[in-house]
Amino acid sequence: MTPGARFPEDSWVEVRYPLTAEQEHGDRTAWPWLPGWVVSICGPDEWEICVQVPELAAQHEGETVYPVCFRDSSELYAEAEEANAEAEPEPEAGL
């Protein structure tokens, strides 16, 4: 698999990111999973992510902007992976 193939640029992902200052200073593994999209692939296991959540939006020079962060694969998952997991039928007992 080529670097970044799992999370290609412009794809939607879920990313761990704090919603509050309290969360920001707390346990990072307790941060909520929020929707975002891949801005760029930075390395073999690093992506630049735009966290697209209304609560985190800010105004800058008349435009709405969202926070950007850098994450590795342990703090990301592709929304398609979740959708595929939910769509796959459970194996029937006895088969």
C-alpha positions as CSV (number, residue, x, y, z in Angstrom):
1,M,0.0,0.0,0.0
2,T,1.4,3.4,-0.9
3,P,1.8,6.0,1.8
4,G,-1.5,7.8,2.4
5,A,-3.5,5.2,0.4
6,R,-5.6,4.4,3.5
7,F,-6.5,8.1,4.0
8,P,-6.2,9.8,0.6
9,E,-6.4,13.6,0.3
10,D,-9.9,15.1,0.3
11,S,-11.4,11.9,1.9
12,W,-13.7,12.2,4.9
13,V,-12.4,10.6,8.2
14,E,-13.2,10.5,11.9
15,V,-10.5,12.1,14.0
16,R,-9.8,12.3,17.7
17,Y,-10.0,16.0,18.6
18,P,-11.0,17.9,21.8
19,L,-14.2,19.9,21.8
20,T,-13.5,21.7,25.0
21,A,-10.5,23.2,26.8
22,E,-11.1,20.7,29.6
23,Q,-10.8,17.8,27.1
24,E,-7.7,19.4,25.5
25,H,-5.9,19.2,28.8
26,G,-7.2,15.7,29.7
27,D,-6.5,12.2,28.4
28,R,-6.0,12.3,24.7
29,T,-7.5,8.8,24.2
30,A,-10.7,10.1,25.7
31,W,-11.1,12.8,23.1
32,P,-14.3,12.4,21.0
33,W,-14.2,11.1,17.4
34,L,-15.2,14.0,15.1
35,P,-15.8,14.4,11.4
36,G,-13.0,15.9,9.3
37,W,-11.3,15.6,6.0
38,V,-7.7,14.9,4.8
39,V,-6.0,18.2,3.7
40,S,-2.7,16.5,2.9
41,I,-0.5,13.5,3.4
42,C,2.5,14.5,5.4
43,G,4.4,11.3,5.7
44,P,4.1,7.5,5.9
45,D,1.8,7.6,8.9
46,E,0.9,11.3,9.3
47,W,-2.0,13.3,7.8
48,E,-3.1,16.9,8.1
49,I,-6.8,17.0,9.0
50,C,-9.4,19.7,8.9
51,V,-11.8,19.1,11.8
52,Q,-15.2,20.1,10.3
53,V,-17.4,20.6,13.4
54,P,-19.7,23.7,13.8
55,E,-18.8,24.1,17.5
56,L,-15.1,24.6,16.6
57,A,-15.7,27.0,13.7
58,A,-14.3,30.5,13.9
59,Q,-14.5,33.6,11.8
60,H,-11.4,34.9,10.1
61,E,-11.5,37.9,7.7
62,G,-15.2,37.2,7.0
63,E,-14.8,33.5,6.3
64,T,-15.6,30.5,8.4
65,V,-12.5,28.5,9.3
66,Y,-12.0,25.2,11.1
67,P,-9.1,23.8,13.1
68,V,-6.4,21.8,11.4
69,C,-4.3,19.1,13.2
70,F,-1.8,16.5,12.4
71,R,-2.7,12.9,13.2
72,D,-1.3,9.4,12.7
73,S,-3.3,6.3,11.8
74,S,-4.1,5.5,15.5
75,E,-6.2,8.7,15.7
76,L,-8.0,8.3,12.4
77,Y,-10.5,6.0,10.7
78,A,-12.1,6.3,7.4
79,E,-15.9,6.9,7.4
80,A,-16.2,4.4,4.7
81,E,-14.7,1.7,6.9
82,E,-17.4,2.3,9.5
83,A,-20.1,2.3,6.9
84,N,-18.8,-0.9,5.4
85,A,-18.6,-2.6,8.8
86,E,-22.2,-1.7,9.5
87,A,-23.3,-2.9,6.1
88,E,-21.7,-6.3,6.2
89,P,-24.1,-8.9,7.3
90,E,-23.4,-11.0,10.4
91,P,-22.5,-14.6,9.6
92,E,-25.4,-16.9,10.3
93,A,-25.0,-19.4,13.1
94,G,-24.3,-23.0,12.0
95,L,-22.6,-22.0,8.7
